[in-house]
Amino acid sequence: MVFGTIAMDLGNDKLKATAEKFGFNSKIPSPDIYISESKFPKLENYEVGNIAQSGIGQSSVVATPMQMALVAATIANNGVMMKPLIMKEILSSGGRTVKSMKPEPVQTVISKDNAAIIKDYMKSLVDDKMKRDWKKVFNGTNAAGKTGTADYKLPNGKDAEPHSWFIGFAPADNPQVAIAVIVENGGLGGVAAAQVAGKVLKTALKVK
């Protein structure tokens, strides 16, 4: 697999450092919500199999939906991660704005140019899928995204039905909404999660 090979070429130190820029292995600052830490492992150089697996989000990588929504939002925001907020503003009973929560950057994670490259890849993935079986899923959203499959084992050691992931944002050329969806035991390829994501994006963007 291409990404596994790239991960082995890069090595654990670089992979872990990049993951940590996105918020893995630390508490993401937010005044409104507690976000559990996502984990990216420290691996030895000889653990090449695990390093390859970690490069595609497998091995002992653990990520929360909030973490992955922030990853998608950071790419959409030209590489700048913003502090997660639950509230945009507080209104009085009469509708007057009492307090507005100002957007606040956490840090620049990657360069604008690299974010643009990833945006293009994520847009191409959705466009390609829409040519086949996703036309109704994302039609009218101009979405960009990435599917994912999270394998895991049952307590008895047998393989479980994998979790289905989708992260993305829309519209791709002027992002307004970022999203991360996990469907537990949803199956391979992120199809189940993509179906949910499409409905949420359409609702958020008021697309019929």
C-alpha positions in Angstrom: 0.0 0.0 0.0 1.3 3.4 -1.0 0.6 5.2 2.3 2.1 2.4 4.3 5.3 2.6 2.2 5.4 6.4 2.6 5.0 6.0 6.4 7.9 3.6 6.6 10.0 6.1 4.5 9.1 9.0 6.8 9.6 7.1 10.1 7.7 7.3 13.4 9.4 10.5 14.6 8.1 12.6 11.7 4.7 11.0 11.6 4.2 11.5 15.4 5.5 15.1 15.2 3.0 16.0 12.5 0.1 14.2 14.3 1.0 16.2 17.4 0.8 19.4 15.5 -2.8 18.5 14.7 -3.5 17.9 18.4 -2.8 14.2 19.0 -1.2 13.3 22.4 -2.4 16.6 24.0 -5.4 18.3 25.3 -7.0 20.5 22.7 -7.9 23.9 24.3 -11.6 24.6 24.4 -13.4 26.7 26.9 -16.8 25.1 26.2 -16.2 21.3 25.8 -13.9 18.6 27.2 -12.2 16.7 24.4 -10.6 13.4 25.1 -7.0 13.1 23.9 -6.4 11.3 20.7 -3.3 9.1 20.6 -0.5 8.6 18.1 2.1 6.0 19.2 5.8 6.2 19.8 7.3 3.3 17.9 10.8 1.9 17.6 12.5 1.9 14.2 12.3 -1.9 14.0 8.5 -1.8 14.3 8.2 -1.3 10.6 4.8 -3.1 10.3 3.3 -0.9 13.0 4.8 2.2 11.5 3.2 1.4 8.2 -0.1 0.8 9.8 0.1 4.0 11.8 0.5 5.9 8.5 -3.0 4.9 7.5 -4.5 5.5 10.9 -4.4 1.9 12.1 -2.0 0.2 14.6 -2.5 1.8 18.0 -3.7 5.1 16.6 -6.8 6.3 18.5 -8.8 9.3 17.3 -12.0 11.0 18.5 -14.6 12.4 16.0 -13.9 15.9 17.4 -10.1 15.4 16.7 -10.8 14.4 13.1 -13.3 17.2 12.6 -10.5 19.6 13.7 -8.2 17.9 11.1 -10.8 18.5 8.4 -11.4 22.1 9.6 -7.7 22.8 9.7 -7.2 21.7 6.1 -10.3 23.8 5.0 -8.9 26.8 6.9 -5.6 26.8 4.9 -3.7 24.9 7.6 -4.7 27.0 10.6 -6.4 25.1 13.5 -9.0 27.1 15.4 -10.1 26.7 19.0 -13.3 24.7 19.2 -16.3 26.6 20.5 -19.8 25.4 21.3 -21.5 28.8 21.2 -21.2 31.5 18.6 -23.0 34.1 20.7 -25.2 34.6 23.8 -28.5 36.4 23.3 -30.8 38.1 25.8 -34.5 37.1 26.0 -35.2 40.0 23.7 -32.8 38.8 21.1 -30.0 41.3 21.9 -26.4 40.0 21.6 -25.0 39.9 25.1 -21.7 38.3 24.2 -20.0 37.2 21.0 -17.4 34.4 21.0 -14.5 35.5 18.7 -12.8 32.8 16.6 -9.3 32.2 18.0 -6.5 30.3 16.3 -4.6 27.5 18.2 -1.7 27.3 15.8 -0.7 27.0 12.2 -0.3 23.2 11.6 0.8 23.1 7.9 1.5 25.7 5.2 -1.3 27.2 3.1 0.3 25.5 0.0 0.3 22.1 1.6 -3.3 22.5 2.8 -4.3 23.4 -0.8 -2.7 20.2 -2.1 -4.7 18.1 0.4 -7.9 20.1 -0.4 -7.5 19.1 -4.0 -7.0 15.5 -3.1 -10.0 15.4 -0.9 -12.1 17.2 -3.5 -11.0 14.7 -6.2 -12.0 11.8 -4.0 -15.6 13.0 -3.6 -15.8 14.0 -7.3 -14.6 10.6 -8.3 -17.0 8.8 -6.0 -19.9 11.0 -7.3 -19.3 9.8 -10.8 -20.2 6.3 -9.6 -22.3 5.7 -6.6 -22.2 8.9 -4.5 -24.0 11.4 -6.8 -27.1 11.6 -4.5 -25.0 11.6 -1.3 -23.1 14.9 -1.9 -25.0 16.4 -4.9 -25.1 20.2 -4.5 -22.6 20.5 -1.6 -19.3 20.7 -3.6 -17.8 18.7 -0.8 -14.2 17.5 -0.2 -13.5 14.5 2.0 -11.8 11.3 2.9 -13.1 8.0 3.9 -11.6 5.7 6.5 -11.8 2.2 8.0 -11.0 1.5 11.6 -10.2 -2.2 12.2 -10.3 -3.6 15.7 -10.6 -7.0 17.4 -13.2 -8.4 19.7 -12.3 -9.5 23.3 -12.0 -13.1 22.0 -9.3 -12.0 19.5 -11.5 -12.3 16.4 -11.8 -9.5 13.9 -14.8 -7.3 14.4 -16.8 -5.5 11.8 -14.8 -2.3 11.2 -15.9 1.2 12.0 -16.7 3.4 9.1 -15.2 7.0 8.9 -15.7 10.1 6.8 -14.2 13.5 7.3 -14.6 16.5 5.1 -15.8 20.0 4.5 -18.0 22.0 2.1 -18.2 23.9 -0.1 -14.6 23.0 -1.1 -14.0 26.4 -2.8 -15.3 28.4 0.2 -15.6 26.1 3.2 -18.4 26.8 5.7 -18.8 23.4 7.4 -16.4 20.8 8.5 -17.5 17.3 9.6 -16.3 14.0 11.0 -18.6 11.0 11.1 -17.9 7.5 12.6 -20.4 4.7 12.2 -19.5 2.0 14.6 -19.4 -1.4 12.9 -20.4 0.4 9.7 -18.1 -1.7 7.5 -15.3 -1.2 5.0 -14.6 1.9 2.9 -16.3 4.6 4.8 -19.5 4.2 2.8 -21.9 4.2 5.8 -20.2 7.3 7.3 -20.3 9.1 4.0 -24.0 8.6 3.7 -24.5 10.3 7.1 -22.0 13.1 6.3 -23.8 13.9 3.0 -27.1 14.3 4.8 -25.6 16.5 7.5 -23.8 18.7 5.0 -26.9 19.2 2.9 -28.9 20.2 6.0 -26.2 22.6 7.2 -25.8 24.2 3.8 -29.6 24.1 3.1 -29.2 22.0 0.0 -32.2 20.1 -1.2 
